[in-house]
Amino acid sequence: IWFWKKQDGRQKFIDCLDRRQVMSETIKTLPEDMVMLKSKVGQLAEHTGLPEDEEAVEEIAEEKPTDEEAAEPVEAAATEETS
């Protein structure tokens, strides 16, 4: 009774119930929200031309030379010119 009357227990209890209600609603709508987000990401990936899976990303990374590999011919040509 002391908590309820003197320490604003009623308002704290109502706030707690409100937070629980919001969390419950969020958890219930999570699957639909995930489907919507996945479709949005898919649309963005299609619009930007990003590969759809990680394997495609790895293949692209293997095809492109790294900065070190690209710099080697330039360095070799520079040392031949100075010789």
mmCIF file as gemmi writes it, N, C-alpha and C atoms, coordinates in Angstrom:
data_model
loop_
_atom_site.group_PDB
_atom_site.id
_atom_site.type_symbol
_atom_site.label_atom_id
_atom_site.label_alt_id
_atom_site.label_comp_id
_atom_site.label_asym_id
_atom_site.label_entity_id
_atom_site.label_seq_id
_atom_site.pdbx_PDB_ins_code
_atom_site.Cartn_x
_atom_site.Cartn_y
_atom_site.Cartn_z
_atom_site.occupancy
_atom_site.B_iso_or_equiv
_atom_site.pdbx_formal_charge
_atom_site.auth_seq_id
_atom_site.auth_asym_id
_atom_site.pdbx_PDB_model_num
ATOM 1 N N . ILE Axp A 1 ? 0.845 -1.189 0 1 0 ? 1 A 1
ATOM 2 C CA . ILE Axp A 1 ? 0 0 0 1 0 ? 1 A 1
ATOM 3 C C . ILE Axp A 1 ? 0.886 1.247 0 1 0 ? 1 A 1
ATOM 4 N N . TRP Axp A 2 ? 2.007 1.224 0.75 1 0 ? 2 A 1
ATOM 5 C CA . TRP Axp A 2 ? 2.901 2.389 0.795 1 0 ? 2 A 1
ATOM 6 C C . TRP Axp A 2 ? 3.414 2.716 -0.612 1 0 ? 2 A 1
ATOM 7 N N . PHE Axp A 3 ? 3.847 1.705 -1.338 1 0 ? 3 A 1
ATOM 8 C CA . PHE Axp A 3 ? 4.367 1.9 -2.687 1 0 ? 3 A 1
ATOM 9 C C . PHE Axp A 3 ? 3.292 2.491 -3.597 1 0 ? 3 A 1
ATOM 10 N N . TRP Axp A 4 ? 2.08 1.956 -3.494 1 0 ? 4 A 1
ATOM 11 C CA . TRP Axp A 4 ? 0.998 2.373 -4.369 1 0 ? 4 A 1
ATOM 12 C C . TRP Axp A 4 ? 0.596 3.815 -4.114 1 0 ? 4 A 1
ATOM 13 N N . LYS Axp A 5 ? 0.528 4.207 -2.839 1 0 ? 5 A 1
ATOM 14 C CA . LYS Axp A 5 ? 0.025 5.546 -2.487 1 0 ? 5 A 1
ATOM 15 C C . LYS Axp A 5 ? 1.121 6.6 -2.421 1 0 ? 5 A 1
ATOM 16 N N . LYS Axp A 6 ? 2.243 6.313 -1.809 1 0 ? 6 A 1
ATOM 17 C CA . LYS Axp A 6 ? 3.242 7.335 -1.493 1 0 ? 6 A 1
ATOM 18 C C . LYS Axp A 6 ? 4.409 7.396 -2.495 1 0 ? 6 A 1
ATOM 19 N N . GLN Axp A 7 ? 4.681 6.315 -3.208 1 0 ? 7 A 1
ATOM 20 C CA . GLN Axp A 7 ? 5.829 6.301 -4.109 1 0 ? 7 A 1
ATOM 21 C C . GLN Axp A 7 ? 5.407 6.241 -5.577 1 0 ? 7 A 1
ATOM 22 N N . ASP Axp A 8 ? 4.235 6.752 -5.862 1 0 ? 8 A 1
ATOM 23 C CA . ASP Axp A 8 ? 3.716 6.81 -7.227 1 0 ? 8 A 1
ATOM 24 C C . ASP Axp A 8 ? 3.659 5.416 -7.858 1 0 ? 8 A 1
ATOM 25 N N . GLY Axp A 9 ? 3.306 4.433 -7.063 1 0 ? 9 A 1
ATOM 26 C CA . GLY Axp A 9 ? 3.258 3.051 -7.524 1 0 ? 9 A 1
ATOM 27 C C . GLY Axp A 9 ? 2.216 2.817 -8.601 1 0 ? 9 A 1
ATOM 28 N N . ARG Axp A 10 ? 1.098 3.509 -8.498 1 0 ? 10 A 1
ATOM 29 C CA . ARG Axp A 10 ? 0.04 3.326 -9.487 1 0 ? 10 A 1
ATOM 30 C C . ARG Axp A 10 ? 0.534 3.719 -10.873 1 0 ? 10 A 1
ATOM 31 N N . GLN Axp A 11 ? 1.172 4.876 -10.993 1 0 ? 11 A 1
ATOM 32 C CA . GLN Axp A 11 ? 1.662 5.344 -12.289 1 0 ? 11 A 1
ATOM 33 C C . GLN Axp A 11 ? 2.786 4.445 -12.81 1 0 ? 11 A 1
ATOM 34 N N . LYS Axp A 12 ? 3.674 4 -11.926 1 0 ? 12 A 1
ATOM 35 C CA . LYS Axp A 12 ? 4.753 3.102 -12.341 1 0 ? 12 A 1
ATOM 36 C C . LYS Axp A 12 ? 4.189 1.782 -12.854 1 0 ? 12 A 1
ATOM 37 N N . PHE Axp A 13 ? 3.154 1.279 -12.201 1 0 ? 13 A 1
ATOM 38 C CA . PHE Axp A 13 ? 2.513 0.042 -12.625 1 0 ? 13 A 1
ATOM 39 C C . PHE Axp A 13 ? 1.858 0.214 -13.998 1 0 ? 13 A 1
ATOM 40 N N . ILE Axp A 14 ? 1.158 1.32 -14.196 1 0 ? 14 A 1
ATOM 41 C CA . ILE Axp A 14 ? 0.517 1.595 -15.487 1 0 ? 14 A 1
ATOM 42 C C . ILE Axp A 14 ? 1.575 1.735 -16.586 1 0 ? 14 A 1
ATOM 43 N N . ASP Axp A 15 ? 2.69 2.417 -16.285 1 0 ? 15 A 1
ATOM 44 C CA . ASP Axp A 15 ? 3.775 2.561 -17.261 1 0 ? 15 A 1
ATOM 45 C C . ASP Axp A 15 ? 4.362 1.204 -17.628 1 0 ? 15 A 1
ATOM 46 N N . CYS Axp A 16 ? 4.505 0.349 -16.645 1 0 ? 16 A 1
ATOM 47 C CA . CYS Axp A 16 ? 5.034 -0.993 -16.88 1 0 ? 16 A 1
ATOM 48 C C . CYS Axp A 16 ? 4.092 -1.782 -17.796 1 0 ? 16 A 1
ATOM 49 N N . LEU Axp A 17 ? 2.802 -1.702 -17.531 1 0 ? 17 A 1
ATOM 50 C CA . LEU Axp A 17 ? 1.835 -2.4 -18.378 1 0 ? 17 A 1
ATOM 51 C C . LEU Axp A 17 ? 1.847 -1.85 -19.803 1 0 ? 17 A 1
ATOM 52 N N . ASP Axp A 18 ? 1.999 -0.527 -19.941 1 0 ? 18 A 1
ATOM 53 C CA . ASP Axp A 18 ? 2.07 0.076 -21.277 1 0 ? 18 A 1
ATOM 54 C C . ASP Axp A 18 ? 3.295 -0.426 -22.042 1 0 ? 18 A 1
ATOM 55 N N . ARG Axp A 19 ? 4.448 -0.515 -21.365 1 0 ? 19 A 1
ATOM 56 C CA . ARG Axp A 19 ? 5.665 -1.014 -22.012 1 0 ? 19 A 1
ATOM 57 C C . ARG Axp A 19 ? 5.486 -2.466 -22.434 1 0 ? 19 A 1
ATOM 58 N N . ARG Axp A 20 ? 4.863 -3.261 -21.585 1 0 ? 20 A 1
ATOM 59 C CA . ARG Axp A 20 ? 4.632 -4.67 -21.915 1 0 ? 20 A 1
ATOM 60 C C . ARG Axp A 20 ? 3.698 -4.801 -23.114 1 0 ? 20 A 1
ATOM 61 N N . GLN Axp A 21 ? 2.676 -3.937 -23.197 1 0 ? 21 A 1
ATOM 62 C CA . GLN Axp A 21 ? 1.736 -3.975 -24.317 1 0 ? 21 A 1
ATOM 63 C C . GLN Axp A 21 ? 2.442 -3.622 -25.627 1 0 ? 21 A 1
ATOM 64 N N . VAL Axp A 22 ? 3.286 -2.601 -25.601 1 0 ? 22 A 1
ATOM 65 C CA . VAL Axp A 22 ? 4.033 -2.208 -26.794 1 0 ? 22 A 1
ATOM 66 C C . VAL Axp A 22 ? 4.964 -3.34 -27.233 1 0 ? 22 A 1
ATOM 67 N N . MET Axp A 23 ? 5.653 -3.952 -26.3 1 0 ? 23 A 1
ATOM 68 C CA . MET Axp A 23 ? 6.562 -5.05 -26.621 1 0 ? 23 A 1
ATOM 69 C C . MET Axp A 23 ? 5.789 -6.237 -27.194 1 0 ? 23 A 1
ATOM 70 N N . SER Axp A 24 ? 4.628 -6.539 -26.627 1 0 ? 24 A 1
ATOM 71 C CA . SER Axp A 24 ? 3.81 -7.64 -27.106 1 0 ? 24 A 1
ATOM 72 C C . SER Axp A 24 ? 3.345 -7.393 -28.539 1 0 ? 24 A 1
ATOM 73 N N . GLU Axp A 25 ? 2.9 -6.192 -28.836 1 0 ? 25 A 1
ATOM 74 C CA . GLU Axp A 25 ? 2.462 -5.851 -30.188 1 0 ? 25 A 1
ATOM 75 C C . GLU Axp A 25 ? 3.627 -5.92 -31.169 1 0 ? 25 A 1
ATOM 76 N N . THR Axp A 26 ? 4.788 -5.479 -30.744 1 0 ? 26 A 1
ATOM 77 C CA . THR Axp A 26 ? 5.973 -5.508 -31.6 1 0 ? 26 A 1
ATOM 78 C C . THR Axp A 26 ? 6.349 -6.945 -31.938 1 0 ? 26 A 1
ATOM 79 N N . ILE Axp A 27 ? 6.321 -7.811 -30.965 1 0 ? 27 A 1
ATOM 80 C CA . ILE Axp A 27 ? 6.672 -9.22 -31.186 1 0 ? 27 A 1
ATOM 81 C C . ILE Axp A 27 ? 5.644 -9.898 -32.096 1 0 ? 27 A 1
ATOM 82 N N . LYS Axp A 28 ? 4.377 -9.54 -31.957 1 0 ? 28 A 1
ATOM 83 C CA . LYS Axp A 28 ? 3.338 -10.144 -32.792 1 0 ? 28 A 1
ATOM 84 C C . LYS Axp A 28 ? 3.48 -9.726 -34.252 1 0 ? 28 A 1
ATOM 85 N N . THR Axp A 29 ? 3.904 -8.495 -34.52 1 0 ? 29 A 1
ATOM 86 C CA . THR Axp A 29 ? 4.012 -8.012 -35.899 1 0 ? 29 A 1
ATOM 87 C C . THR Axp A 29 ? 5.401 -8.227 -36.498 1 0 ? 29 A 1
ATOM 88 N N . LEU Axp A 30 ? 6.312 -8.81 -35.741 1 0 ? 30 A 1
ATOM 89 C CA . LEU Axp A 30 ? 7.682 -9.001 -36.222 1 0 ? 30 A 1
ATOM 90 C C . LEU Axp A 30 ? 7.765 -9.812 -37.515 1 0 ? 30 A 1
ATOM 91 N N . PRO Axp A 31 ? 7.074 -10.933 -37.663 1 0 ? 31 A 1
ATOM 92 C CA . PRO Axp A 31 ? 7.19 -11.689 -38.921 1 0 ? 31 A 1
ATOM 93 C C . PRO Axp A 31 ? 6.775 -10.87 -40.144 1 0 ? 31 A 1
ATOM 94 N N . GLU Axp A 32 ? 5.683 -10.122 -40.053 1 0 ? 32 A 1
ATOM 95 C CA . GLU Axp A 32 ? 5.253 -9.3 -41.184 1 0 ? 32 A 1
ATOM 96 C C . GLU Axp A 32 ? 6.262 -8.195 -41.471 1 0 ? 32 A 1
ATOM 97 N N . ASP Axp A 33 ? 6.812 -7.616 -40.411 1 0 ? 33 A 1
ATOM 98 C CA . ASP Axp A 33 ? 7.809 -6.566 -40.596 1 0 ? 33 A 1
ATOM 99 C C . ASP Axp A 33 ? 9.06 -7.112 -41.277 1 0 ? 33 A 1
ATOM 100 N N . MET Axp A 34 ? 9.456 -8.336 -40.916 1 0 ? 34 A 1
ATOM 101 C CA . MET Axp A 34 ? 10.641 -8.939 -41.526 1 0 ? 34 A 1
ATOM 102 C C . MET Axp A 34 ? 10.406 -9.207 -43.013 1 0 ? 34 A 1
ATOM 103 N N . VAL Axp A 35 ? 9.229 -9.671 -43.365 1 0 ? 35 A 1
ATOM 104 C CA . VAL Axp A 35 ? 8.907 -9.922 -44.773 1 0 ? 35 A 1
ATOM 105 C C . VAL Axp A 35 ? 8.976 -8.614 -45.552 1 0 ? 35 A 1
ATOM 106 N N . MET Axp A 36 ? 8.405 -7.555 -44.984 1 0 ? 36 A 1
ATOM 107 C CA . MET Axp A 36 ? 8.426 -6.26 -45.656 1 0 ? 36 A 1
ATOM 108 C C . MET Axp A 36 ? 9.867 -5.775 -45.828 1 0 ? 36 A 1
ATOM 109 N N . LEU Axp A 37 ? 10.681 -5.891 -44.783 1 0 ? 37 A 1
ATOM 110 C CA . LEU Axp A 37 ? 12.068 -5.442 -44.865 1 0 ? 37 A 1
ATOM 111 C C . LEU Axp A 37 ? 12.862 -6.254 -45.884 1 0 ? 37 A 1
ATOM 112 N N . LYS Axp A 38 ? 12.64 -7.564 -45.927 1 0 ? 38 A 1
ATOM 113 C CA . LYS Axp A 38 ? 13.332 -8.395 -46.91 1 0 ? 38 A 1
ATOM 114 C C . LYS Axp A 38 ? 12.959 -7.982 -48.327 1 0 ? 38 A 1
ATOM 115 N N . SER Axp A 39 ? 11.695 -7.683 -48.564 1 0 ? 39 A 1
ATOM 116 C CA . SER Axp A 39 ? 11.296 -7.265 -49.904 1 0 ? 39 A 1
ATOM 117 C C . SER Axp A 39 ? 11.907 -5.916 -50.26 1 0 ? 39 A 1
ATOM 118 N N . LYS Axp A 40 ? 11.975 -4.997 -49.299 1 0 ? 40 A 1
ATOM 119 C CA . LYS Axp A 40 ? 12.605 -3.693 -49.54 1 0 ? 40 A 1
ATOM 120 C C . LYS Axp A 40 ? 14.085 -3.847 -49.864 1 0 ? 40 A 1
ATOM 121 N N . VAL Axp A 41 ? 14.782 -4.693 -49.118 1 0 ? 41 A 1
ATOM 122 C CA . VAL Axp A 41 ? 16.203 -4.916 -49.368 1 0 ? 41 A 1
ATOM 123 C C . VAL Axp A 41 ? 16.38 -5.544 -50.749 1 0 ? 41 A 1
ATOM 124 N N . GLY Axp A 42 ? 15.503 -6.466 -51.098 1 0 ? 42 A 1
ATOM 125 C CA . GLY Axp A 42 ? 15.559 -7.08 -52.424 1 0 ? 42 A 1
ATOM 126 C C . GLY Axp A 42 ? 15.363 -6.05 -53.524 1 0 ? 42 A 1
ATOM 127 N N . GLN Axp A 43 ? 14.41 -5.139 -53.336 1 0 ? 43 A 1
ATOM 128 C CA . GLN Axp A 43 ? 14.179 -4.086 -54.316 1 0 ? 43 A 1
ATOM 129 C C . GLN Axp A 43 ? 15.394 -3.176 -54.435 1 0 ? 43 A 1
ATOM 130 N N . LEU Axp A 44 ? 15.987 -2.82 -53.311 1 0 ? 44 A 1
ATOM 131 C CA . LEU Axp A 44 ? 17.172 -1.972 -53.333 1 0 ? 44 A 1
ATOM 132 C C . LEU Axp A 44 ? 18.35 -2.678 -53.998 1 0 ? 44 A 1
ATOM 133 N N . ALA Axp A 45 ? 18.521 -3.952 -53.71 1 0 ? 45 A 1
ATOM 134 C CA . ALA Axp A 45 ? 19.612 -4.71 -54.319 1 0 ? 45 A 1
ATOM 135 C C . ALA Axp A 45 ? 19.402 -4.803 -55.827 1 0 ? 45 A 1
ATOM 136 N N . GLU Axp A 46 ? 18.177 -5.008 -56.258 1 0 ? 46 A 1
ATOM 137 C CA . GLU Axp A 46 ? 17.894 -5.077 -57.687 1 0 ? 46 A 1
ATOM 138 C C . GLU Axp A 46 ? 18.128 -3.722 -58.345 1 0 ? 46 A 1
ATOM 139 N N . HIS Axp A 47 ? 17.733 -2.676 -57.673 1 0 ? 47 A 1
ATOM 140 C CA . HIS Axp A 47 ? 17.886 -1.318 -58.213 1 0 ? 47 A 1
ATOM 141 C C . HIS Axp A 47 ? 19.363 -0.929 -58.336 1 0 ? 47 A 1
ATOM 142 N N . THR Axp A 48 ? 20.162 -1.305 -57.355 1 0 ? 48 A 1
ATOM 143 C CA . THR Axp A 48 ? 21.579 -0.929 -57.37 1 0 ? 48 A 1
ATOM 144 C C . THR Axp A 48 ? 22.438 -1.934 -58.119 1 0 ? 48 A 1
ATOM 145 N N . GLY Axp A 49 ? 21.898 -3.093 -58.433 1 0 ? 49 A 1
ATOM 146 C CA . GLY Axp A 49 ? 22.647 -4.105 -59.172 1 0 ? 49 A 1
ATOM 147 C C . GLY Axp A 49 ? 23.565 -4.933 -58.303 1 0 ? 49 A 1
ATOM 148 N N . LEU Axp A 50 ? 23.302 -4.995 -57.023 1 0 ? 50 A 1
ATOM 149 C CA . LEU Axp A 50 ? 24.118 -5.801 -56.124 1 0 ? 50 A 1
ATOM 150 C C . LEU Axp A 50 ? 23.833 -7.276 -56.339 1 0 ? 50 A 1
ATOM 151 N N . PRO Axp A 51 ? 24.856 -8.138 -56.179 1 0 ? 51 A 1
ATOM 152 C CA . PRO Axp A 51 ? 24.604 -9.579 -56.276 1 0 ? 51 A 1
ATOM 153 C C . PRO Axp A 51 ? 23.704 -10.032 -55.128 1 0 ? 51 A 1
ATOM 154 N N . GLU Axp A 52 ? 22.953 -11.092 -55.38 1 0 ? 52 A 1
ATOM 155 C CA . GLU Axp A 52 ? 21.961 -11.534 -54.406 1 0 ? 52 A 1
ATOM 156 C C . GLU Axp A 52 ? 22.522 -12.383 -53.285 1 0 ? 52 A 1
ATOM 157 N N . ASP Axp A 53 ? 23.618 -13.098 -53.523 1 0 ? 53 A 1
ATOM 158 C CA . ASP Axp A 53 ? 24.125 -13.973 -52.479 1 0 ? 53 A 1
ATOM 159 C C . ASP Axp A 53 ? 25.607 -13.732 -52.241 1 0 ? 53 A 1
ATOM 160 N N . GLU Axp A 54 ? 26.118 -14.32 -51.187 1 0 ? 54 A 1
ATOM 161 C CA . GLU Axp A 54 ? 27.513 -14.104 -50.798 1 0 ? 54 A 1
ATOM 162 C C . GLU Axp A 54 ? 28.48 -14.743 -51.787 1 0 ? 54 A 1
ATOM 163 N N . GLU Axp A 55 ? 28.09 -15.851 -52.418 1 0 ? 55 A 1
ATOM 164 C CA . GLU Axp A 55 ? 28.969 -16.509 -53.374 1 0 ? 55 A 1
ATOM 165 C C . GLU Axp A 55 ? 29.256 -15.597 -54.56 1 0 ? 55 A 1
ATOM 166 N N . ALA Axp A 56 ? 28.259 -14.875 -55.016 1 0 ? 56 A 1
ATOM 167 C CA . ALA Axp A 56 ? 28.462 -13.957 -56.133 1 0 ? 56 A 1
ATOM 168 C C . ALA Axp A 56 ? 29.406 -12.832 -55.734 1 0 ? 56 A 1
ATOM 169 N N . VAL Axp A 57 ? 29.308 -12.375 -54.499 1 0 ? 57 A 1
ATOM 170 C CA . VAL Axp A 57 ? 30.202 -11.332 -54.005 1 0 ? 57 A 1
ATOM 171 C C . VAL Axp A 57 ? 31.634 -11.844 -53.982 1 0 ? 57 A 1
ATOM 172 N N . GLU Axp A 58 ? 31.822 -13.081 -53.533 1 0 ? 58 A 1
ATOM 173 C CA . GLU Axp A 58 ? 33.159 -13.665 -53.485 1 0 ? 58 A 1
ATOM 174 C C . GLU Axp A 58 ? 33.731 -13.837 -54.892 1 0 ? 58 A 1
ATOM 175 N N . GLU Axp A 59 ? 32.901 -14.232 -55.857 1 0 ? 59 A 1
ATOM 176 C CA . GLU Axp A 59 ? 33.372 -14.397 -57.232 1 0 ? 59 A 1
ATOM 177 C C . GLU Axp A 59 ? 33.809 -13.064 -57.814 1 0 ? 59 A 1
ATOM 178 N N . ILE Axp A 60 ? 33.073 -12.02 -57.547 1 0 ? 60 A 1
ATOM 179 C CA . ILE Axp A 60 ? 33.432 -10.695 -58.045 1 0 ? 60 A 1
ATOM 180 C C . ILE Axp A 60 ? 34.736 -10.234 -57.409 1 0 ? 60 A 1
ATOM 181 N N . ALA Axp A 61 ? 34.889 -10.509 -56.127 1 0 ? 61 A 1
ATOM 182 C CA . ALA Axp A 61 ? 36.109 -10.108 -55.428 1 0 ? 61 A 1
ATOM 183 C C . ALA Axp A 61 ? 37.313 -10.855 -55.985 1 0 ? 61 A 1
ATOM 184 N N . GLU Axp A 62 ? 37.132 -12.118 -56.382 1 0 ? 62 A 1
ATOM 185 C CA . GLU Axp A 62 ? 38.232 -12.893 -56.945 1 0 ? 62 A 1
ATOM 186 C C . GLU Axp A 62 ? 38.609 -12.395 -58.333 1 0 ? 62 A 1
ATOM 187 N N . GLU Axp A 63 ? 37.641 -11.921 -59.099 1 0 ? 63 A 1
ATOM 188 C CA . GLU Axp A 63 ? 37.901 -11.452 -60.455 1 0 ? 63 A 1
ATOM 189 C C . GLU Axp A 63 ? 38.665 -10.136 -60.466 1 0 ? 63 A 1
ATOM 190 N N . LYS Axp A 64 ? 38.346 -9.236 -59.553 1 0 ? 64 A 1
ATOM 191 C CA . LYS Axp A 64 ? 38.993 -7.928 -59.511 1 0 ? 64 A 1
ATOM 192 C C . LYS Axp A 64 ? 40.351 -8.042 -58.82 1 0 ? 64 A 1
ATOM 193 N N . PRO Axp A 65 ? 41.391 -7.438 -59.394 1 0 ? 65 A 1
ATOM 194 C CA . PRO Axp A 65 ? 42.688 -7.468 -58.717 1 0 ? 65 A 1
ATOM 195 C C . PRO Axp A 65 ? 42.669 -6.546 -57.502 1 0 ? 65 A 1
ATOM 196 N N . THR Axp A 66 ? 43.41 -6.926 -56.504 1 0 ? 66 A 1
ATOM 197 C CA . THR Axp A 66 ? 43.509 -6.089 -55.315 1 0 ? 66 A 1
ATOM 198 C C . THR Axp A 66 ? 44.424 -4.924 -55.611 1 0 ? 66 A 1
ATOM 199 N N . ASP Axp A 67 ? 44.513 -3.963 -54.734 1 0 ? 67 A 1
ATOM 200 C CA . ASP Axp A 67 ? 45.369 -2.797 -54.919 1 0 ? 67 A 1
ATOM 201 C C . ASP Axp A 67 ? 46.833 -3.211 -55.037 1 0 ? 67 A 1
ATOM 202 N N . GLU Axp A 68 ? 47.25 -4.192 -54.272 1 0 ? 68 A 1
ATOM 203 C CA . GLU Axp A 68 ? 48.642 -4.644 -54.317 1 0 ? 68 A 1
ATOM 204 C C . GLU Axp A 68 ? 48.962 -5.289 -55.657 1 0 ? 68 A 1
ATOM 205 N N . GLU Axp A 69 ? 48.04 -6.113 -56.172 1 0 ? 69 A 1
ATOM 206 C CA . GLU Axp A 69 ? 48.262 -6.767 -57.454 1 0 ? 69 A 1
ATOM 207 C C . GLU Axp A 69 ? 48.28 -5.739 -58.578 1 0 ? 69 A 1
ATOM 208 N N . ALA Axp A 70 ? 47.443 -4.741 -58.504 1 0 ? 70 A 1
ATOM 209 C CA . ALA Axp A 70 ? 47.386 -3.715 -59.539 1 0 ? 70 A 1
ATOM 210 C C . ALA Axp A 70 ? 48.627 -2.838 -59.482 1 0 ? 70 A 1
ATOM 211 N N . ALA Axp A 71 ? 49.222 -2.646 -58.327 1 0 ? 71 A 1
ATOM 212 C CA . ALA Axp A 71 ? 50.385 -1.781 -58.177 1 0 ? 71 A 1
ATOM 213 C C . ALA Axp A 71 ? 51.665 -2.464 -58.637 1 0 ? 71 A 1
ATOM 214 N N . GLU Axp A 72 ? 51.739 -3.786 -58.659 1 0 ? 72 A 1
ATOM 215 C CA . GLU Axp A 72 ? 52.962 -4.501 -59.037 1 0 ? 72 A 1
ATOM 216 C C . GLU Axp A 72 ? 53.433 -4.179 -60.451 1 0 ? 72 A 1
ATOM 217 N N . PRO Axp A 73 ? 52.568 -4.19 -61.49 1 0 ? 73 A 1
ATOM 218 C CA . PRO Axp A 73 ? 53.058 -3.847 -62.829 1 0 ? 73 A 1
ATOM 219 C C . PRO Axp A 73 ? 53.55 -2.41 -62.917 1 0 ? 73 A 1
ATOM 220 N N . VAL Axp A 74 ? 52.92 -1.505 -62.212 1 0 ? 74 A 1
ATOM 221 C CA . VAL Axp A 74 ? 53.339 -0.11 -62.225 1 0 ? 74 A 1
ATOM 222 C C . VAL Axp A 74 ? 54.71 0.015 -61.583 1 0 ? 74 A 1
ATOM 223 N N . GLU Axp A 75 ? 54.938 -0.655 -60.475 1 0 ? 75 A 1
ATOM 224 C CA . GLU Axp A 75 ? 56.225 -0.604 -59.803 1 0 ? 75 A 1
ATOM 225 C C . GLU Axp A 75 ? 57.313 -1.235 -60.669 1 0 ? 75 A 1
ATOM 226 N N . ALA Axp A 76 ? 57.01 -2.338 -61.336 1 0 ? 76 A 1
ATOM 227 C CA . ALA Axp A 76 ? 57.983 -3.006 -62.197 1 0 ? 76 A 1
ATOM 228 C C . ALA Axp A 76 ? 58.342 -2.106 -63.369 1 0 ? 76 A 1
ATOM 229 N N . ALA Axp A 77 ? 57.362 -1.434 -63.941 1 0 ? 77 A 1
ATOM 230 C CA . ALA Axp A 77 ? 57.628 -0.528 -65.061 1 0 ? 77 A 1
ATOM 231 C C . ALA Axp A 77 ? 58.451 0.662 -64.593 1 0 ? 77 A 1
ATOM 232 N N . ALA Axp A 78 ? 58.211 1.148 -63.401 1 0 ? 78 A 1
ATOM 233 C CA . ALA Axp A 78 ? 58.943 2.303 -62.877 1 0 ? 78 A 1
ATOM 234 C C . ALA Axp A 78 ? 60.413 1.926 -62.63 1 0 ? 78 A 1
ATOM 235 N N . THR Axp A 79 ? 60.67 0.722 -62.156 1 0 ? 79 A 1
ATOM 236 C CA . THR Axp A 79 ? 62.054 0.315 -61.907 1 0 ? 79 A 1
ATOM 237 C C . THR Axp A 79 ? 62.79 0.057 -63.206 1 0 ? 79 A 1
ATOM 238 N N . GLU Axp A 80 ? 62.092 -0.414 -64.269 1 0 ? 80 A 1
ATOM 239 C CA . GLU Axp A 80 ? 62.735 -0.621 -65.561 1 0 ? 80 A 1
ATOM 240 C C . GLU Axp A 80 ? 63.111 0.702 -66.207 1 0 ? 80 A 1
ATOM 241 N N . GLU Axp A 81 ? 62.285 1.728 -66.045 1 0 ? 81 A 1
ATOM 242 C CA . GLU Axp A 81 ? 62.554 3.033 -66.634 1 0 ? 81 A 1
ATOM 243 C C . GLU Axp A 81 ? 63.757 3.688 -65.977 1 0 ? 81 A 1
ATOM 244 N N . THR Axp A 82 ? 63.929 3.533 -64.682 1 0 ? 82 A 1
ATOM 245 C CA . THR Axp A 82 ? 65.032 4.158 -63.966 1 0 ? 82 A 1
ATOM 246 C C . THR Axp A 82 ? 66.326 3.422 -64.209 1 0 ? 82 A 1
ATOM 247 N N . SER Axp A 83 ? 66.299 2.188 -64.67 1 0 ? 83 A 1
ATOM 248 C CA . SER Axp A 83 ? 67.526 1.405 -64.891 1 0 ? 83 A 1
ATOM 249 C C . SER Axp A 83 ? 68.202 1.783 -66.164 1 0 ? 83 A 1
